[in-house]
């Protein structure tokens, strides 16, 4: 069985260090699966479940590193601004993952 932490890492394409920073844990906690005290993990999994099913992990991995209207979702996670990340996920659900080419001014 894959741990919830590994599921989130895979879903968002996070490195070990990024996951630890986002969850505010040390690597040993991730390895041993001692993350029950971290409420962020099930919340982030729930927030990203629908987009992952609709768009696929690959698209979600690109989205989390792309700059959107609220900045890069990964930066929101690393800052532990989960409310802003939830807003970014809501916008993703509403608009989809939109890539813009060029600056659009010419």
KEBAVO-850750 format. One record per residue: x, y, z of N, C-alpha, C, O, CB in turn. Coordinates in Angstrom, 3 decimals. Last residue first. Glycine has a CB too. Example, Ala and Ser with C-alpha at 12.3 -4.5 7.8 and 13.67 -1.06 7.14 Angstrom:
REM residues 2
12.850;-2.250;7.080;13.670;-1.060;7.140;12.900;0.030;7.870;13.409;1.138;8.039;14.084;-0.598;5.725
13.190;-5.690;7.800;12.300;-4.500;7.800;13.200;-3.300;7.800;14.236;-3.319;8.465;11.308;-4.473;9.046
REM end
This chain:
REM residues 106
1.659;41.506;-28.929;2.169;41.879;-30.226;2.013;40.859;-31.208;2.406;41.045;-32.360;3.528;42.232;-30.162
1.214;40.761;-26.378;1.116;42.174;-26.711;1.654;42.489;-28.099;2.052;43.618;-28.384;1.851;42.990;-25.690
1.556;38.229;-25.356;0.236;38.605;-25.817;0.091;40.067;-26.210;-1.026;40.563;-26.360;-0.742;38.292;-24.773
3.853;37.023;-24.607;3.344;38.080;-23.730;1.979;38.574;-24.176;1.311;39.282;-23.422;4.319;39.242;-23.685
3.840;33.411;-25.022;4.285;34.788;-25.264;3.677;35.759;-24.288;3.071;35.378;-23.286;3.947;35.213;-26.669
1.016;31.508;-24.249;2.246;31.628;-25.034;2.587;33.085;-25.242;1.729;33.894;-25.596;2.108;30.915;-26.387
-0.241;30.037;-21.354;-0.255;31.200;-22.233;1.078;31.256;-22.965;2.137;31.071;-22.365;-0.516;32.521;-21.431
-2.225;27.384;-20.387;-0.863;27.851;-20.673;-0.955;29.005;-21.643;-1.675;28.939;-22.639;0.032;26.707;-21.252
-4.444;26.483;-17.960;-4.280;27.304;-19.150;-2.824;27.727;-19.268;-2.266;28.348;-18.363;-5.211;28.540;-19.105
-6.308;24.069;-16.688;-4.899;24.462;-16.712;-4.644;25.172;-18.030;-4.630;24.545;-19.090;-3.945;23.224;-16.537
-9.523;25.292;-15.596;-8.633;24.304;-16.189;-7.213;24.849;-16.154;-6.960;25.945;-15.655;-9.063;23.957;-17.646
-11.294;26.962;-14.316;-10.736;27.380;-15.600;-9.973;26.296;-16.330;-9.793;26.369;-17.545;-9.843;28.538;-15.396
-12.208;25.568;-11.986;-13.091;26.428;-12.768;-12.581;26.658;-14.189;-13.344;26.562;-15.151;-13.260;27.754;-12.071
-9.976;24.185;-11.015;-11.220;23.452;-11.298;-12.134;24.251;-12.223;-12.756;23.695;-13.128;-11.959;23.122;-9.989
-8.243;26.356;-10.664;-7.897;25.282;-11.605;-9.143;24.493;-11.986;-9.340;24.169;-13.157;-6.833;24.338;-10.994
-9.579;27.669;-8.622;-9.442;28.324;-9.922;-9.088;27.310;-11.000;-9.581;27.398;-12.124;-8.375;29.425;-9.862
-9.218;25.775;-6.601;-10.578;26.123;-7.041;-10.542;26.786;-8.415;-11.378;26.497;-9.271;-11.261;27.061;-6.016
-6.448;25.919;-6.371;-7.061;24.662;-6.822;-8.480;24.925;-7.315;-8.901;24.366;-8.328;-7.071;23.609;-5.677
-6.231;28.512;-5.368;-5.610;28.185;-6.655;-6.196;26.896;-7.226;-6.416;26.795;-8.433;-4.083;28.050;-6.500
-7.534;28.190;-2.907;-8.097;29.113;-3.906;-7.534;28.816;-5.293;-8.264;28.860;-6.283;-7.802;30.581;-3.518
-5.696;26.456;-1.717;-7.073;25.995;-1.972;-7.752;26.884;-3.004;-8.466;26.391;-3.877;-7.896;25.980;-0.663
-3.547;28.205;-1.518;-3.431;27.028;-2.374;-4.817;26.476;-2.700;-5.077;26.074;-3.834;-2.564;25.944;-1.696
-4.584;29.988;0.339;-4.303;30.483;-1.012;-4.152;29.312;-1.983;-4.574;29.403;-3.136;-3.023;31.359;-1.019
-4.695;28.195;2.498;-5.922;28.848;2.038;-5.730;29.372;0.612;-6.615;29.217;-0.229;-6.322;30.006;2.995
-2.052;27.507;2.912;-2.953;26.493;2.393;-4.278;27.085;1.912;-4.913;26.532;1.014;-3.212;25.449;3.452
0.782;28.465;2.922;-0.426;29.281;2.748;-1.479;28.389;2.101;-1.760;28.497;0.907;-0.145;30.576;1.869
3.321;27.500;3.181;2.281;26.923;4.033;1.037;27.809;4.051;0.333;27.894;5.057;2.810;26.722;5.462
5.165;28.091;1.386;4.914;29.141;2.371;3.866;28.695;3.393;3.563;29.416;4.344;4.457;30.431;1.670
4.845;25.850;-0.180;6.097;25.991;0.577;5.978;27.076;1.642;6.622;26.989;2.688;7.263;26.314;-0.370
2.337;26.449;-1.334;2.507;25.294;-0.448;3.743;25.448;0.428;3.693;25.206;1.634;2.604;24.002;-1.266
3.027;28.668;-2.847;1.987;28.785;-1.825;2.097;27.648;-0.822;1.967;27.854;0.385;0.591;28.792;-2.469
4.864;27.516;-4.570;5.322;28.548;-3.639;4.309;28.766;-2.516;4.688;29.020;-1.373;5.572;29.864;-4.385
3.172;25.833;-6.021;4.218;25.258;-5.191;4.731;26.271;-4.170;5.003;25.911;-3.025;5.366;24.757;-6.061
1.573;27.676;-7.458;0.980;26.885;-6.383;2.033;26.254;-5.466;1.812;26.149;-4.260;0.100;25.800;-6.972
2.872;30.853;-8.126;3.066;29.408;-8.328;2.436;28.647;-7.166;2.731;28.940;-6.007;4.584;29.056;-8.454
0.241;33.340;-8.352;1.627;32.912;-8.232;1.742;31.420;-8.492;0.817;30.799;-9.016;2.184;33.258;-6.847
-2.395;33.648;-8.916;-2.006;33.829;-7.515;-0.539;33.476;-7.285;-0.116;33.327;-6.138;-2.892;32.977;-6.610
-2.511;33.109;-11.681;-2.966;34.410;-11.172;-2.527;34.693;-9.730;-2.312;35.848;-9.364;-4.471;34.484;-11.256
0.543;31.138;-11.988;-0.851;31.452;-12.289;-1.220;32.793;-11.700;-0.346;33.542;-11.265;-1.785;30.363;-11.756
3.305;29.466;-13.077;2.841;30.702;-12.463;1.437;31.002;-12.942;1.177;31.105;-14.141;3.788;31.874;-12.786
3.767;25.988;-12.369;3.490;27.077;-13.314;2.999;28.307;-12.555;2.354;28.189;-11.514;2.440;26.637;-14.374
3.891;23.909;-10.633;5.132;24.675;-10.837;4.950;25.849;-11.805;5.886;26.616;-12.031;6.227;23.753;-11.359
1.413;22.779;-10.703;1.905;23.187;-9.392;3.178;24.036;-9.516;3.505;24.796;-8.605;2.173;21.953;-8.521
1.153;22.036;-13.430;0.381;23.149;-12.877;0.989;23.666;-11.585;1.074;24.879;-11.389;-1.058;22.725;-12.635
2.728;19.753;-13.621;3.125;20.963;-14.356;2.430;22.195;-13.774;3.036;23.259;-13.642;2.789;20.820;-15.864
1.245;18.065;-11.950;2.656;18.327;-11.642;3.153;19.563;-12.371;3.919;20.345;-11.808;3.522;17.118;-12.015
-1.156;17.954;-13.330;-1.130;18.564;-12.004;0.299;18.903;-11.584;0.529;19.922;-10.931;-1.775;17.629;-10.975
-0.326;16.544;-15.573;-0.790;17.924;-15.724;-0.757;18.641;-14.387;-0.372;19.808;-14.316;-2.209;17.963;-16.312
0.338;14.090;-14.325;1.317;14.837;-15.120;0.935;16.301;-15.277;1.774;17.189;-15.130;1.471;14.203;-16.487
-2.030;13.131;-13.124;-0.914;13.596;-12.294;0.080;14.439;-13.082;0.613;15.413;-12.550;-0.196;12.410;-11.676
-5.117;14.332;-14.531;-3.984;13.410;-14.483;-2.839;14.015;-13.689;-2.696;15.234;-13.592;-3.515;13.052;-15.900
-7.499;15.707;-14.575;-6.402;16.176;-15.418;-5.257;15.183;-15.526;-4.511;15.194;-16.505;-5.880;17.472;-14.890
-9.313;14.299;-12.909;-9.760;14.933;-14.147;-8.612;15.236;-15.105;-8.742;15.042;-16.313;-10.500;16.207;-13.828
-7.786;13.362;-10.759;-8.617;12.429;-11.525;-8.995;13.014;-12.882;-8.996;12.305;-13.888;-9.884;12.071;-10.738
-6.629;15.736;-9.898;-5.765;14.627;-10.322;-6.548;13.627;-11.164;-6.041;13.108;-12.159;-5.149;13.922;-9.097
-8.882;17.254;-9.147;-8.056;17.670;-10.289;-7.147;16.551;-10.797;-6.922;16.435;-12.002;-7.211;18.873;-9.905
-9.746;15.511;-6.944;-10.565;15.734;-8.138;-9.739;16.222;-9.335;-9.871;15.674;-10.430;-11.661;16.743;-7.829
-7.488;15.678;-5.124;-8.007;14.422;-5.655;-8.786;14.614;-6.954;-8.509;13.946;-7.950;-8.890;13.756;-4.625
-6.636;17.943;-3.863;-6.062;17.651;-5.181;-6.617;16.380;-5.821;-6.249;16.046;-6.947;-4.568;17.533;-5.064
-8.011;18.008;-1.442;-8.074;19.160;-2.351;-7.632;18.807;-3.764;-8.186;19.310;-4.742;-7.213;20.291;-1.820
-7.226;15.555;-0.296;-8.626;15.777;-0.656;-8.766;16.923;-1.659;-9.540;16.828;-2.612;-9.457;16.074;0.599
-4.500;16.071;0.101;-4.920;14.950;-0.749;-6.360;15.141;-1.210;-6.677;14.915;-2.377;-4.774;13.611;0.005
-4.658;18.205;1.872;-4.059;18.411;0.547;-4.434;17.282;-0.404;-4.660;17.520;-1.591;-2.531;18.518;0.659
-5.851;16.853;4.056;-6.523;18.003;3.431;-5.985;18.226;2.026;-6.759;18.417;1.087;-6.336;19.282;4.283
-4.003;14.905;4.790;-5.300;14.494;4.248;-6.052;15.633;3.566;-6.800;15.409;2.614;-6.152;13.923;5.350
-1.807;16.843;5.424;-1.695;15.757;4.453;-3.059;15.298;3.938;-3.261;15.301;2.723;-0.960;14.582;5.075
-2.436;18.611;7.493;-2.305;19.109;6.128;-2.361;17.990;5.097;-2.908;18.176;4.010;-1.012;19.873;5.979
-2.353;17.473;9.999;-3.665;17.560;9.347;-3.580;18.005;7.885;-4.524;17.808;7.120;-4.552;18.520;10.111
-0.162;15.394;11.343;-0.143;16.477;10.351;-1.487;16.543;9.633;-1.735;15.738;8.736;1.008;16.271;9.328
-0.152;13.171;12.908;-0.358;14.441;13.589;-0.389;15.628;12.622;-0.622;16.758;13.050;0.730;14.649;14.617
0.554;11.118;11.223;-0.839;11.208;11.668;-1.154;12.544;12.325;-2.298;12.996;12.300;-1.149;10.084;12.633
3.000;10.479;10.273;2.469;11.778;9.872;1.030;11.977;10.317;0.355;12.894;9.850;2.562;11.935;8.376
5.091;8.388;10.132;4.565;9.001;11.348;4.064;10.411;11.055;4.627;11.400;11.525;5.641;9.032;12.451
6.417;6.953;8.210;4.973;7.104;8.079;4.319;7.719;9.300;3.109;7.585;9.485;4.351;5.781;7.803
9.123;6.787;8.087;8.452;5.886;9.024;6.930;5.980;8.955;6.230;5.177;9.571;8.910;6.181;10.431
9.625;8.778;6.170;10.067;7.396;5.941;9.300;6.425;6.829;8.877;5.363;6.373;11.577;7.264;6.200
8.606;11.053;7.440;8.041;10.613;6.158;8.372;9.143;5.928;7.508;8.358;5.539;8.579;11.480;4.985
10.226;11.213;9.686;8.769;11.101;9.852;8.105;10.605;8.583;7.153;9.827;8.637;8.169;12.447;10.254
12.710;11.597;8.478;12.458;10.354;9.210;10.957;10.141;9.410;10.472;9.014;9.315;13.182;10.374;10.573
12.609;14.227;7.451;12.554;13.071;6.543;12.258;11.748;7.249;11.619;10.870;6.668;13.859;12.952;5.804
10.341;16.213;9.468;11.676;15.781;9.083;11.562;14.532;8.205;10.533;13.857;8.217;12.557;15.502;10.340
7.810;18.642;8.504;8.278;17.420;9.170;9.702;17.126;8.736;10.209;17.703;7.774;7.351;16.215;8.849
6.044;20.395;7.136;6.780;20.817;8.322;7.179;19.615;9.179;6.931;19.568;10.384;5.942;21.799;9.146
4.915;19.916;4.730;4.274;19.285;5.884;4.925;19.663;7.211;4.430;19.303;8.279;4.299;17.789;5.723
6.673;21.418;3.140;5.233;21.670;3.084;4.529;21.119;4.322;3.656;21.773;4.892;4.631;21.050;1.818
9.157;20.225;3.735;8.929;21.650;3.997;7.432;21.957;4.073;6.984;22.672;4.969;9.591;22.512;2.901
8.753;17.614;2.837;9.083;17.865;4.248;8.811;19.319;4.619;8.293;19.602;5.699;10.558;17.517;4.530
8.332;18.111;0.091;7.295;17.487;0.914;7.531;17.770;2.390;6.599;18.128;3.111;7.252;15.975;0.668
10.830;19.186;-0.630;9.614;19.993;-0.753;8.499;19.425;0.117;7.801;20.172;0.802;9.157;20.061;-2.221
12.529;16.975;-0.169;12.704;18.214;0.593;11.456;19.093;0.543;11.066;19.678;1.554;13.904;18.991;0.063
11.567;15.159;-2.087;11.531;14.820;-0.659;11.607;16.090;0.184;10.844;16.259;1.135;12.692;13.861;-0.292
9.625;16.971;-4.551;10.850;16.319;-4.083;10.664;15.970;-2.606;9.721;16.430;-1.962;12.111;17.242;-4.296
6.478;16.377;-6.171;7.303;17.032;-5.158;8.575;16.248;-4.892;8.599;15.022;-4.995;6.520;17.206;-3.864
4.349;15.913;-7.932;5.719;15.910;-8.419;6.680;16.590;-7.463;7.591;17.299;-7.890;5.787;16.575;-9.758
1.798;15.596;-7.034;2.248;16.970;-7.291;3.676;17.053;-7.811;4.165;18.145;-8.102;2.136;17.782;-6.034
1.581;12.784;-6.897;0.516;13.580;-7.513;1.008;14.966;-7.910;0.680;15.460;-8.989;-0.668;13.707;-6.560
3.849;12.076;-5.431;3.687;11.646;-6.815;2.692;12.528;-7.543;2.936;12.963;-8.668;3.239;10.192;-6.875
3.275;13.276;-2.933;4.531;13.552;-3.647;4.390;13.240;-5.131;4.768;14.045;-5.982;5.689;12.733;-3.045
0.832;12.046;-2.292;0.893;13.492;-2.516;2.141;13.877;-3.291;2.082;14.705;-4.199;0.856;14.241;-1.186
1.724;9.370;-2.068;0.665;9.720;-3.011;0.705;11.211;-3.326;0.622;11.602;-4.490;-0.714;9.330;-2.448
3.504;9.613;0.020;4.025;9.256;-1.301;2.993;9.584;-2.370;3.349;10.030;-3.461;4.404;7.755;-1.358
1.662;10.204;2.051;2.726;11.161;1.730;3.302;10.890;0.350;3.562;11.822;-0.411;3.840;11.104;2.784
0.055;7.879;2.174;-0.530;9.150;1.732;0.533;10.180;1.341;0.329;10.949;0.401;-1.412;9.723;2.832
1.826;5.012;0.835;1.490;5.925;1.924;0.865;7.205;1.369;1.118;7.573;0.222;2.746;6.258;2.761
0.558;2.195;-0.833;1.327;3.439;-0.935;0.863;4.384;0.167;-0.335;4.539;0.405;1.159;4.100;-2.348
0.846;-1.184;0.000;0.000;0.000;0.000;0.890;1.245;0.000;1.860;1.324;0.754;-0.962;-0.001;1.228
REM end
